[in-house]
Amino acid sequence: MKTREILATILILIIPNLAMAFDCGYIGYKGCAIAEIKQIGFSNNAKIDTAGLNKTSIWQEGIANQANITQTFAIFGNNAELSQTGNYNFTYQHQMGINNYAYSEQTGSLNSTVQEQKGQGNIAKAKQFGIGNEAVQLQLSSFNSASVLQIGFYNKTYQIQGIGTMGNKSNLIQMGFGVITIVVQ
């Protein structure tokens, strides 16, 4: 075999495996930094800031909890998961990179979710059950997917995805009273 053919074969066989070995997104968690916070109680505040290949999760139960996850540059994906049970909860997720996954689930009253993703191939999912919930998802670029499920009263949803770009998907399901929906792609 020629040197070029051998090199091409090596690249075709090894590069995809290296990408999978460092995957930290929603497909697997190999070769990444993992940060996890679990809280039970009242007036809790949780914050995780990471850079690189990250898998982060915050689980909170109680009243007046806040959660904040900031993840910066990852070629193969970041994963940010939040789950809150209780009243007066707030969630903020900021991801920067390619193939990021953000998930937020809230149960209770007066909850709010903000998911901001910069890069391509991002997925943002938010679920809310309760009264006075608001979900805002911003994705800037192409080939992103955003979905929200809200059940309850006073809910609002805003989804803005890479205005003027292509390949973005939006999915919304809302039930209740006083619901406002705005989707801009």
C-alpha positions as CSV (number, residue, x, y, z in Angstrom):
1,M,0.0,0.0,0.0
2,K,1.1,3.5,-0.6
3,T,1.8,5.9,2.3
4,R,-1.2,8.0,1.4
5,E,-3.6,5.0,1.4
6,I,-2.2,3.9,4.8
7,L,-2.6,7.4,6.2
8,A,-6.1,7.7,4.8
9,T,-7.1,4.4,6.3
10,I,-5.7,5.4,9.7
11,L,-7.6,8.7,9.6
12,I,-10.8,7.0,8.6
13,L,-10.6,4.4,11.4
14,I,-9.0,6.3,14.2
15,I,-10.5,9.9,14.1
16,P,-14.2,8.8,14.7
17,N,-13.0,6.6,17.6
18,L,-11.1,9.5,19.1
19,A,-14.2,11.7,18.9
20,M,-16.3,9.1,20.7
21,A,-13.6,8.7,23.3
22,F,-13.9,12.3,24.3
23,D,-17.6,12.6,23.9
24,C,-19.3,14.3,26.9
25,G,-22.6,15.1,25.3
26,Y,-25.9,13.3,25.6
27,I,-24.5,10.2,23.8
28,G,-22.0,9.2,26.4
29,Y,-19.7,10.5,29.2
30,K,-16.2,9.2,28.3
31,G,-13.2,11.5,28.8
32,C,-15.0,14.5,30.3
33,A,-15.2,16.5,33.5
34,I,-18.2,15.6,35.7
35,A,-19.7,18.1,38.2
36,E,-22.7,17.1,40.2
37,I,-24.6,19.0,43.0
38,K,-27.5,17.6,45.0
39,Q,-29.4,19.8,47.4
40,I,-32.4,19.3,49.7
41,G,-33.7,22.2,51.8
42,F,-34.7,25.8,51.7
43,S,-33.2,28.8,49.9
44,N,-30.5,26.9,48.2
45,N,-28.3,28.3,45.4
46,A,-26.2,26.1,43.1
47,K,-23.7,27.2,40.4
48,I,-21.4,25.2,38.2
49,D,-18.9,26.9,35.8
50,T,-16.8,24.6,33.5
51,A,-14.7,24.8,30.4
52,G,-13.9,21.9,28.0
53,L,-15.7,18.6,27.8
54,N,-18.3,18.6,30.6
55,K,-21.2,16.7,32.1
56,T,-22.9,18.7,34.8
57,S,-26.1,18.1,36.8
58,I,-27.9,20.0,39.6
59,W,-30.7,18.4,41.6
60,Q,-32.6,20.6,44.0
61,E,-35.7,20.1,46.3
62,G,-37.2,22.8,48.4
63,I,-38.3,26.4,48.3
64,A,-36.5,29.5,46.7
65,N,-33.7,27.5,45.0
66,Q,-31.7,28.8,42.1
67,A,-29.4,26.9,39.7
68,N,-26.9,28.2,37.2
69,I,-24.8,26.1,34.8
70,T,-22.2,27.7,32.5
71,Q,-20.3,25.5,30.1
72,T,-17.8,26.9,27.5
73,F,-16.1,25.5,24.5
74,A,-16.5,21.8,23.7
75,I,-16.0,20.4,20.3
76,F,-17.8,17.2,21.0
77,G,-20.5,18.4,23.3
78,N,-21.4,19.5,26.8
79,N,-24.2,18.1,28.9
80,A,-26.1,20.2,31.4
81,E,-29.0,18.7,33.4
82,L,-31.1,20.5,36.0
83,S,-34.0,19.2,38.0
84,Q,-35.9,21.3,40.6
85,T,-38.8,20.4,42.8
86,G,-40.5,23.1,44.9
87,N,-41.5,26.7,44.7
88,Y,-39.7,29.9,43.6
89,N,-37.0,28.1,41.6
90,F,-34.9,29.6,38.8
91,T,-32.7,27.9,36.3
92,Y,-30.1,29.4,33.9
93,Q,-28.1,27.3,31.5
94,H,-25.4,28.7,29.2
95,Q,-23.5,26.5,26.8
96,M,-21.0,27.4,24.1
97,G,-19.6,24.9,21.6
98,I,-20.9,22.2,19.3
99,N,-23.4,19.4,20.0
100,N,-24.4,20.7,23.5
101,Y,-27.3,19.2,25.4
102,A,-29.3,21.2,28.0
103,Y,-32.2,19.7,30.0
104,S,-34.2,21.4,32.7
105,E,-37.2,20.0,34.6
106,Q,-39.1,22.0,37.2
107,T,-42.1,21.0,39.3
108,G,-43.8,23.7,41.5
109,S,-44.9,27.3,41.4
110,L,-43.3,30.4,39.9
111,N,-40.4,28.6,38.2
112,S,-38.4,30.0,35.3
113,T,-36.0,28.4,32.9
114,V,-33.5,30.1,30.6
115,Q,-31.4,28.0,28.2
116,E,-28.8,29.8,26.0
117,Q,-26.7,27.9,23.5
118,K,-24.1,29.2,21.1
119,G,-22.9,26.9,18.4
120,Q,-24.3,24.3,16.1
121,G,-26.1,21.0,16.7
122,N,-27.4,22.0,20.1
123,I,-30.4,20.4,21.9
124,A,-32.4,22.3,24.6
125,K,-35.2,20.6,26.4
126,A,-37.3,22.1,29.2
127,K,-40.3,20.6,31.1
128,Q,-42.4,22.6,33.6
129,F,-45.3,21.7,35.7
130,G,-47.0,24.3,38.0
131,I,-48.1,27.9,38.1
132,G,-46.4,31.0,36.7
133,N,-43.7,29.2,34.8
134,E,-41.7,30.7,32.0
135,A,-39.2,29.0,29.6
136,V,-36.9,31.0,27.3
137,Q,-34.6,29.1,24.9
138,L,-32.1,31.0,22.7
139,Q,-30.0,29.0,20.2
140,L,-27.7,31.0,18.0
141,S,-26.7,29.1,14.8
142,S,-27.8,26.2,12.6
143,F,-29.1,22.7,13.2
144,N,-30.4,23.2,16.7
145,S,-33.4,21.6,18.4
146,A,-35.5,23.2,21.1
147,S,-38.5,21.7,22.9
148,V,-40.7,22.8,25.8
149,L,-43.6,21.1,27.6
150,Q,-45.5,23.3,30.1
151,I,-48.6,22.3,32.1
152,G,-50.2,24.8,34.4
153,F,-51.2,28.4,34.6
154,Y,-49.5,31.7,33.6
155,N,-46.9,30.0,31.4
156,K,-45.0,31.7,28.7
157,T,-42.5,30.3,26.2
158,Y,-40.1,32.1,23.9
159,Q,-37.9,30.1,21.5
160,I,-35.5,32.1,19.3
161,Q,-33.2,30.0,17.0
162,G,-30.4,31.2,14.8
163,I,-32.4,33.8,12.9
164,G,-31.8,33.4,9.2
165,T,-30.0,30.1,9.5
166,M,-31.1,26.6,8.5
167,G,-31.9,23.2,10.0
168,N,-33.4,24.4,13.3
169,K,-36.4,22.5,14.9
170,S,-38.8,23.8,17.5
171,N,-41.4,21.8,19.4
172,L,-43.9,23.2,21.9
173,I,-46.7,21.7,23.9
174,Q,-48.6,23.9,26.3
175,M,-51.7,23.4,28.5
176,G,-53.4,25.7,31.0
177,F,-54.5,29.3,31.2
178,G,-52.8,32.5,30.1
179,V,-50.2,30.8,27.9
180,I,-48.1,32.9,25.5
181,T,-46.0,31.3,22.8
182,I,-43.4,33.0,20.6
183,V,-41.2,31.1,18.2
184,V,-38.7,32.9,15.9
185,Q,-36.4,30.9,13.7
